[in-house]
């Protein structure tokens, strides 16, 4: 048997194999051409050469069966032996993979993709699907931006006050009620200023000025 690849699923190791290795095809080639011994010898040589041709992830191995049959048939007919079969099988396997199959798949996939894409656009225009998808994408984008506020905007206060002889840290109080409250309020303030027509550069300079003055007065905590 020709072991092609294996995968680990949980604690069990699952082996996949090809029940018909390429040497079997070369055996039939030798039988048809009247030289079974040479067919088996050539098949064993080709099988050892293609033993490492396995599919790993998205990597596609060379085509081993058709190239092996052609190489074996040529070697048996001409009587040139294993070296000729190996020298012919390897380039043929690469040619079959990267030329015929590859280009045929590209042509078929290009036509299929164009037809499906055109049909999808027509159906989207008729069913108003594109506008709904755009709206859904906008909602998703705003959700991501909202999550980024808590992760990217950093603003905390250093104010403390005494209540009944115990010191209360205002930032800890905010975090216990609404974590990330100050960054959210600062973001909303920037949005309101932007909607009122304030230029972005003035908003940025205002943020710099407020943070520097606030940190100097002890209102904001230094990062």
Number of C-alpha atoms within 10 A of each C-alpha: 10 15 14 16 15 14 10 9 8 7 6 8 10 12 11 12 13 11 10 11 19 24 25 18 19 29 23 17 23 25 15 12 14 13 16 17 13 23 29 21 18 28 29 19 19 28 22 13 14 20 15 12 17 15 13 11 6 6 9 12 15 20 20 23 21 15 24 29 26 18 27 33 21 17 22 25 13 10 12 11 18 21 14 17 24 23 12 18 26 19 13 21 21 16 16 16 17 15 13 11 12 12 12 12 11 11 11 10 12 12 11 12 12 11 11 12 12 12 12 14 13 13 13 15 12 10 11 11 15 15 12 12 12 11 12 12 12 12 12 12 12 12 11 11 13 13 11 11 15 16 11 10 14 13 19 21 18 16 13 14 11 9 8 7 7 8 10 14 14 15 21 15 11 15 13 10 10 11 14 19 16 19 18 18 12 16 15 12 13 18 13 12 15 14 10 9 8 13 11 12 9 12 16 11 11 13 13 12 12 12 17 14 12 16 17 12 11 14 15 19 16 14 7
